[in-house]
Amino acid sequence: MDGTLLLNDSTISDRMRDALKRMTDAGHHLILSSGRPLPSILEVREKERICFPNMLIMSNNGALVYDCDRDKAIYENRIAQSDIAYIIAQAESRGLHIHGYTAREIVCHGMNAELAFYTSRIHMPLKCVEDIAAALPQGSFKLQCIHLTDRSVLEAFRESLLDYCGDRIQMIFSNDQYLEILPANAGKGNALRFIADFLHAPLSHTFAAGDAENDISMLQAAGTGIAMANAQEAVKKAADIITQKSNDENGLIEILDRYFQ
């Protein structure tokens, strides 16, 4: 969604909405994919009228897949409470902001500069608690670690966790400020493989578009991977096609017009 389908102000143009309608009217499935939690995606979907038949949503960087027509999650992966407790303790020992999620809330210690920045776009209520892990007995689809000014601080934190995380947990950047900590079975690529199987569609018939590091696994899994003109260089290297125009110029329309008539 962000940096790909949406304009930079988090809206969708009438031209893009019309192109999506033509695509879905022809019988194709639209899958919204984002690192955002599900409530945030649903808010954008409703506000921007991105409501078409047979839609699925890939949220939390692929940790949750949601069927819009049935109003039901069809695929879920969570970080275990014990892992949440360890990772949060490690983040807090470094003075880093970190939070988790219930189905509808951000679970945190309280408002700070990092959360103010995050919630300016992700409009979800806060559940302020002393012990974040204790408030998440069922686990969390992801943990979000934020540093507003220095990506290298987050990179060092990620490096410090590699031995502990092993093959249970993965860590990826969705932008320079956000380190996303996910179950190993999550990720947009794994979620796309699940969706293709769920829809009985060959992966060779799938198209995926993105702009950031957390999109790479999805572009590699898809039959055709598309990087936006505004994408990071690593994303462009992983793609089969690079759009001529950026997300803020409706760059995805050229793909929809070329392949989904």
VEXDREN-2710 file (C-alpha; in Angstrom, 1 decimal):
% VEXDREN-2710
k/r/px/py/pz
1/MET/0.0/0.0/0.0
2/ASP/2.3/2.8/1.2
3/GLY/4.8/3.8/-1.4
4/THR/3.1/1.7/-4.0
5/LEU/-0.7/1.8/-4.4
6/LEU/-1.3/5.0/-2.3
7/LEU/-0.1/8.5/-3.0
8/ASN/2.3/10.1/-0.6
9/ASP/-0.5/11.6/1.4
10/SER/-2.0/8.0/2.0
11/THR/-4.9/8.6/-0.4
12/ILE/-5.7/6.9/-3.6
13/SER/-6.4/8.7/-6.9
14/ASP/-9.7/8.4/-8.8
15/ARG/-7.6/7.0/-11.8
16/MET/-6.1/4.3/-9.6
17/ARG/-9.5/3.4/-8.1
18/ASP/-11.0/3.1/-11.6
19/ALA/-8.1/0.9/-12.7
20/LEU/-8.6/-1.4/-9.7
21/LYS/-12.3/-1.6/-10.5
22/ARG/-11.6/-2.7/-14.1
23/MET/-9.2/-5.3/-12.8
24/THR/-11.5/-6.8/-10.3
25/ASP/-14.5/-6.6/-12.6
26/ALA/-12.5/-8.8/-14.9
27/GLY/-12.3/-11.4/-12.2
28/HIS/-8.9/-10.8/-10.7
29/HIS/-8.3/-10.8/-7.0
30/LEU/-6.9/-7.6/-5.3
31/ILE/-4.7/-8.3/-2.3
32/LEU/-3.8/-5.3/-0.2
33/SER/-0.3/-5.9/1.3
34/SER/1.2/-3.8/4.1
35/GLY/3.3/-3.8/7.2
36/ARG/0.4/-2.0/8.8
37/PRO/-1.8/-3.8/11.4
38/LEU/-5.2/-4.9/10.1
39/PRO/-7.3/-2.1/11.7
40/SER/-5.1/0.5/10.0
41/ILE/-5.5/-1.1/6.6
42/LEU/-9.3/-1.5/7.0
43/GLU/-9.5/2.2/7.9
44/VAL/-7.7/3.2/4.7
45/ARG/-9.8/0.7/2.7
46/GLU/-13.0/2.3/4.0
47/LYS/-11.9/5.9/3.8
48/GLU/-10.5/5.6/0.3
49/ARG/-13.2/3.3/-1.0
50/ILE/-10.9/0.4/-2.0
51/CYS/-13.8/-2.0/-1.6
52/PHE/-14.0/-4.7/-4.3
53/PRO/-15.3/-8.3/-4.4
54/ASN/-13.0/-11.2/-3.4
55/MET/-10.4/-9.0/-1.7
56/LEU/-7.9/-10.3/0.7
57/ILE/-5.6/-8.3/3.0
58/MET/-2.0/-9.2/3.9
59/SER/-1.3/-7.3/7.1
60/ASN/1.5/-7.1/9.7
61/ASN/4.0/-7.9/6.9
62/GLY/2.3/-11.2/6.2
63/ALA/1.7/-12.4/9.7
64/LEU/-2.1/-12.1/9.2
65/VAL/-4.2/-12.7/6.1
66/TYR/-7.8/-11.5/6.2
67/ASP/-10.7/-12.3/4.0
68/CYS/-12.8/-9.1/3.5
69/ASP/-15.9/-10.8/2.2
70/ARG/-16.1/-13.2/5.1
71/ASP/-14.7/-10.7/7.7
72/LYS/-12.4/-13.4/8.9
73/ALA/-8.7/-14.1/9.4
74/ILE/-7.7/-17.1/7.3
75/TYR/-3.9/-17.2/8.2
76/GLU/-2.2/-16.2/11.4
77/ASN/1.3/-16.3/12.9
78/ARG/2.3/-14.8/16.2
79/ILE/5.5/-14.3/18.2
80/ALA/5.2/-16.3/21.4
81/GLN/4.8/-14.5/24.7
82/SER/8.2/-15.8/26.0
83/ASP/10.0/-14.4/23.0
84/ILE/8.2/-11.1/23.4
85/ALA/9.3/-10.8/26.9
86/TYR/13.0/-11.4/26.0
87/ILE/13.0/-9.1/23.0
88/ILE/11.3/-6.3/24.8
89/ALA/13.8/-6.5/27.7
90/GLN/16.7/-6.3/25.3
91/ALA/15.2/-3.3/23.6
92/GLU/14.5/-1.5/26.8
93/SER/18.0/-2.2/28.1
94/ARG/19.2/-0.2/25.0
95/GLY/16.7/2.6/25.6
96/LEU/14.8/1.7/22.4
97/HIS/11.1/2.1/21.8
98/ILE/9.3/-1.1/21.2
99/HIS/5.6/-2.1/21.2
100/GLY/3.3/-5.0/20.3
101/TYR/-0.3/-5.5/19.3
102/THR/-3.6/-7.0/20.3
103/ALA/-6.1/-7.4/17.5
104/ARG/-7.2/-3.8/17.8
105/GLU/-4.7/-2.0/20.0
106/ILE/-1.1/-0.9/20.2
107/VAL/0.4/-2.3/23.5
108/CYS/3.0/0.0/24.9
109/HIS/4.3/1.8/28.0
110/GLY/2.9/5.1/27.0
111/MET/3.0/8.0/24.5
112/ASN/6.5/9.2/23.4
113/ALA/8.0/10.8/20.4
114/GLU/8.3/7.5/18.5
115/LEU/4.6/6.6/19.1
116/ALA/3.5/10.1/18.2
117/PHE/5.3/9.7/14.9
118/TYR/3.9/6.2/14.3
119/THR/0.3/7.0/15.3
120/SER/0.2/10.1/13.0
121/ARG/-0.4/7.5/10.3
122/ILE/-1.4/4.3/12.1
123/HIS/-4.6/5.4/13.9
124/MET/-5.1/2.7/16.6
125/PRO/-5.9/3.1/20.3
126/LEU/-3.1/2.6/22.8
127/LYS/-3.2/0.1/25.6
128/CYS/-0.7/1.5/28.1
129/VAL/0.7/-1.2/30.4
130/GLU/3.7/-1.7/32.7
131/ASP/4.5/-5.2/31.3
132/ILE/3.9/-5.4/27.5
133/ALA/4.6/-9.2/27.3
134/ALA/2.2/-9.9/30.2
135/ALA/-0.5/-8.0/28.3
136/LEU/0.0/-10.3/25.2
137/PRO/-0.7/-13.9/26.5
138/GLN/-1.7/-15.0/23.0
139/GLY/1.4/-13.5/21.5
140/SER/1.7/-10.7/18.9
141/PHE/1.6/-10.7/15.1
142/LYS/4.7/-8.5/15.3
143/LEU/6.8/-6.2/17.5
144/GLN/7.6/-2.8/16.2
145/CYS/11.0/-1.2/17.2
146/ILE/11.4/2.5/16.3
147/HIS/14.3/4.9/16.2
148/LEU/13.5/8.2/14.5
149/THR/17.0/9.4/13.6
150/ASP/19.6/6.6/13.3
151/ARG/19.0/3.4/11.4
152/SER/22.3/2.0/12.5
153/VAL/21.0/1.8/16.1
154/LEU/18.2/-0.5/14.9
155/GLU/20.7/-2.5/12.8
156/ALA/22.9/-3.0/15.8
157/PHE/19.9/-4.2/17.8
158/ARG/18.9/-6.6/15.1
159/GLU/22.4/-8.0/15.0
160/SER/22.4/-8.5/18.8
161/LEU/19.2/-10.7/18.5
162/LEU/20.3/-13.0/15.6
163/ASP/21.5/-15.8/17.8
164/TYR/18.5/-15.7/20.1
165/CYS/16.0/-15.5/17.2
166/GLY/17.5/-18.4/15.3
167/ASP/14.9/-19.9/12.9
168/ARG/11.9/-18.8/15.0
169/ILE/11.8/-15.1/14.4
170/GLN/12.8/-12.8/11.5
171/MET/13.6/-9.1/11.5
172/ILE/13.2/-6.8/8.5
173/PHE/13.0/-3.0/7.9
174/SER/9.9/-1.4/6.4
175/ASN/11.7/1.9/6.4
176/ASP/14.8/3.5/8.0
177/GLN/12.8/4.2/11.2
178/TYR/11.0/0.9/11.7
179/LEU/12.5/-2.5/12.5
180/GLU/9.7/-5.1/12.2
181/ILE/10.1/-8.3/14.3
182/LEU/8.0/-11.1/13.0
183/PRO/7.4/-14.9/13.3
184/ALA/9.7/-16.8/10.9
185/ASN/6.6/-18.2/9.1
186/ALA/5.3/-14.7/8.4
187/GLY/6.7/-12.3/5.8
188/LYS/5.0/-11.2/2.7
189/GLY/6.5/-13.9/0.5
190/ASN/5.2/-16.7/2.7
191/ALA/1.8/-15.0/2.9
192/LEU/1.6/-14.8/-0.9
193/ARG/2.4/-18.5/-1.2
194/PHE/-0.4/-19.2/1.3
195/ILE/-2.8/-17.0/-0.7
196/ALA/-2.0/-18.6/-4.0
197/ASP/-2.7/-22.0/-2.5
198/PHE/-5.9/-20.8/-0.8
199/LEU/-7.2/-19.4/-4.1
200/HIS/-6.0/-22.5/-6.1
201/ALA/-3.9/-20.2/-8.3
202/PRO/-0.4/-20.9/-9.5
203/LEU/2.2/-18.5/-8.3
204/SER/3.1/-17.9/-11.9
205/HIS/-0.2/-16.1/-12.2
206/THR/0.5/-13.7/-9.4
207/PHE/1.8/-10.1/-9.5
208/ALA/3.3/-8.3/-6.5
209/ALA/4.4/-4.7/-6.3
210/GLY/6.4/-2.9/-3.6
211/ASP/9.0/-0.3/-2.8
212/ALA/10.7/-1.3/0.5
213/GLU/12.9/-4.0/2.0
214/ASN/9.9/-5.8/3.6
215/ASP/8.4/-6.3/0.1
216/ILE/11.4/-8.2/-1.3
217/SER/10.3/-11.7/-0.3
218/MET/6.9/-11.0/-1.9
219/LEU/8.4/-9.9/-5.2
220/GLN/10.6/-12.9/-5.2
221/ALA/7.7/-15.3/-4.5
222/ALA/5.4/-13.8/-7.1
223/GLY/5.2/-14.8/-10.8
224/THR/6.0/-11.2/-11.6
225/GLY/7.7/-8.9/-9.1
226/ILE/7.2/-5.2/-9.7
227/ALA/9.4/-2.4/-8.1
228/MET/8.1/1.1/-8.1
229/ALA/10.3/3.9/-9.6
230/ASN/10.6/5.2/-6.0
231/ALA/11.7/1.8/-4.6
232/GLN/14.9/1.2/-2.7
233/GLU/17.7/-0.2/-4.9
234/ALA/17.6/-3.6/-3.3
235/VAL/13.9/-3.9/-4.2
236/LYS/14.6/-2.9/-7.8
237/LYS/17.3/-5.6/-8.0
238/ALA/14.8/-8.2/-6.8
239/ALA/12.1/-7.2/-9.3
240/ASP/11.2/-8.3/-12.8
241/ILE/9.7/-4.9/-13.8
242/ILE/10.4/-1.4/-12.6
243/THR/7.6/1.1/-13.2
244/GLN/8.4/4.3/-15.1
245/LYS/6.6/6.5/-12.6
246/SER/6.6/6.7/-8.8
247/ASN/3.7/5.9/-6.5
248/ASP/2.9/9.6/-6.3
249/GLU/2.5/9.6/-10.1
250/ASN/0.2/6.6/-10.1
251/GLY/3.0/4.4/-11.4
252/LEU/1.1/1.2/-10.8
253/ILE/-1.5/2.1/-13.4
254/GLU/0.9/1.3/-16.2
255/ILE/1.1/-2.3/-14.8
256/LEU/-2.7/-2.6/-14.4
257/ASP/-3.3/-1.3/-17.9
258/ARG/-0.7/-3.6/-19.5
259/TYR/-1.6/-6.9/-17.8
260/PHE/-5.1/-6.6/-16.5
261/GLN/-7.3/-5.5/-19.3
END
